Amino acid sequence: MAVLSVKDIKKTFNHENVVLDGIDLTVEKGDVVAILGPSGGGKTTLLRCINFLETADDGTIEFDNNIYSFKDITKKEIANIRKNTAFVFQNYNLFLNKTALENVTEGLIIARGMDKKEAISKGKKMLEKVGLLDRCDYYPNQLSGGQQQRVAIARALATDPEIIYFDEPTSALDPELTGEVLSVMRQLADEGMTMIVVTHELGFAKMCANHVMFMENGKVVESADSKEFFENPKSDRTKAFIKAISTK
């Protein structure tokens, strides 16, 4: 069953810079879709348009069996979709003046009206899940980058999303801290969490993704199940990209 389906999504900046040129993407429940490609290829813009952080110019999105036009979707419809999704940003986007626990519970209490005691209980469970219960009273500046990103993942999980979008979640981290974040994401994949992950981490894509999409210049160059993508890429451009990234 498809959780999310996007058809012919298009996005142009300044009326001339085509960033998304008719992208299709379908995500089934439990899928982990890795989106690869060079910088500037449209990966992040695709993710942001799907979550309505950017406004797509054209195309349709189907979510929970409801189909919407990107051009005509209402604010109320966007809000309803967002209640069932979560977004993990490249640079954490934590409130610097709030503790790890408060960062996780803020949205539950303010945006969703959850009882504070219930939100705190849930927040602690989510921090425990990402291995940070002992850091619940720490502020972001007292945490490493990897720990901050794990708080951001806990915040995403606390909303019980049907799907989580990850925008290059390890790109701001050094290799040692990257491992701790990818470990949490692997755990989520093993538990059946539906995820779309924009990443340069080929190891994660090989190990955890069941589908891989390679984008360049706003187009899908190649899209296949993970094993087929890495073992038998069809496009010469895909082969060159995999080789270049693998030798870094």
N, C-alpha and C positions, 0 to 999 in steps of 0.2 A: 504493500500500500504506500503510495507516494505521500510523504509529509509535505513536500514542497516541489513545485514544478514551475519553472520560468521559461517562457517562450519568447524568442525574438526580441530580447531586451536590447535597447539602444540608448546610447548616451553620447552627447557631443558637448564639448566645452567651447565657449566663445564662438559658437555657430560654425566652427571649421575643424576643430580638433576632435576627430572621432575616437572615442575611448572604448566604447562598446559597440560592436557592429553586428547585431543580431545574434546574441548568445542564447543557447538553449541549455537548460540544466534541470535534471529530475533527481530528486533525493528520496529514497525509500526509507521507511522506519528502520533504524539501526545502522544505516549507511554511515561510513566515514569517507567523505569525499575530499581528496587533497587537490588543491589547485596550484599548479606550478607554472613557472614562466619567468622571463627576465623582468627586471624593474621597468615600470612604465607600460606593461603589457595590458593593464586593465583589471588585474586580479582584485585589488583592494576596492576599486570603484564598483566592480560587480557585487562584491559583498556588501558594500555600503548602500548600493541601490536596492538590493534585496531586503535590507533592513530599514530602508527609507531614511538613511542618514544623508543620502544624495537623492536627487529627484531624477529618475530615468525619463527619457523623452518618449519612449514607446515600448510596446511589449505587454505581456500579461504575466500575472503571477497567480498560481493556484496554491492555496494553503487550506488544509483541512476541508478539502472538497468544495471550497468556494473560489471562484475565479474573479480576479480583479484586473482592470486595466491600469497600468502605471500612470497613465495620463489623467484618469478620472477617479482614482481611489480617493475616498474621503479621509479626513483626519480621524474620525471615529473608527473606520475600518482599519486604518494603520495601527491605531492604539490597540484594537482587538488582536491583530496579528502579533504585535510586539509583546503582548501579555504571555504569549506562548513561545517566545524566542528569547535568546540572550546573546550578547555580543562581548567578546573578550578582545580588548584593544592591544595594539602593539606596545603602547607606553602606559599600560595599567589603568590610567584614569581613576585613581583612588583619590578620595578626599584627604588632603594632607593633615587636616586638623581633626581627623577622626581616627579612632583605633581600628585595628583589623576587624574586630567584631562589629564595631559601629558601621564600618564600610559595607559589611555584609548585610546588616539588619536595616540600614537606612531606607532602602527601596521597599523592603517588606512592610515597614511601619508607615512611611509617608505615602508611597505610591499605591500600595495594596491594602492599607488599612488593617494590617495584622496586629493583633494584640502584642504589646511590647514583650511580655514574658514569653509568649509563644515564639516571637521572632528571635529573641536571644537564644532560646533553646535550639531553634533550627540553625541559627548562625553558628553556634558552637559545634553542632553536628557536621556542618559543611566544612568548617575549619579543621575539624578532626579528620575529615575525609581527605583533605589535601595535606595533612601532616603538620598543621599549624595551630592546633588547639593551645599549645603552650605559649603561643605568641598573640593570643587574642587581645591582650591589652597594650600591645605595641603599636606605635604610630608608624606610618609608612617610612619616615626617615630613619627609623630604628631597624628596618628590615632590608635585606638584600633585594636586588632586582628580581631574583627568582622567587623569593618569598612574597614580594609584592604581586607578582603575576599569579602566584597560587592563591592569594587573597582574592584577586580579581576572578579567578575561576570559581572559587567558593561562592562569591557573590552571584555569579551566573547560575550556579547549580541551585542556589537557595530559592530561585523563582520556579523551580520544577519545569524547565522549558522542554518543549518537544524537540527543539533543535538548538544547538549552540554554534554560532559563527566565531571563528578564531581568525584574527587578522595578523598574520606573522607574529605569533605570540612569543617567539624566542629571539626575534631579530635584534632586540635591544640588550641581549644578555651575552655574557662571555660563555665559552663552551662548558665550563663546569656547572654554571647555573642553568644552562639550557637543559642539561640532563634531568634535573629535578622537576622541571616543568613538563618535559616530554613524558616522564614517568607517570605523572598524574594523568596526562592525556591518554596514555596507553591504557591505564586502568579504566578510564571512562569508556574507551573504545571496547575493551573486554566486557564491560558491563552492558553494552548495547546502546550507549548514548549516541544519538544521531548528531553528526557534526559535519560542518564544512570548514576546512582548514586551508587558508592561504599560507603557504610555507615554502622555505628553501631547504627544509630538512628532508633529504631524500630517504634517509634511514627511517624516519617516522612514516613517510608515505609508503615505503615498501612493507613495513612491519604492521602498520595499523589501518591504513586506508584500504577499502575494498574497491574503490574506484578513483582514478586519477584523471585530471583534466589539465592539459597543457595549453596555455594562452600566450599569444604574442600579437601586438598591434591591434588589440581589441577583438581578436577572433580566436576561435577554438582551433588550434592546430591539430590536436589529437585528443581523443577521449576514449578510455578503455578501462576494463577492470585492471586492478593493480598488477597482477601477475603478468598479464598480457602486455601492459604498458611498458614494464621494465625489461621483460625477457624478449619481447618481440615487437619493438616500436616500429610503426609503419613509415612515419615521416622522417626524412633526412634531418629536418630541423630538430625534431624530438631527440633523435640519436645524438646529434651534436650537443644539445643542451644537457642531456644525461651525462655524457662523457665529460663535458666541461665542469659540471657541478661535482661529479664523482671524484675528479682529480684535485679539487680545491683542498 
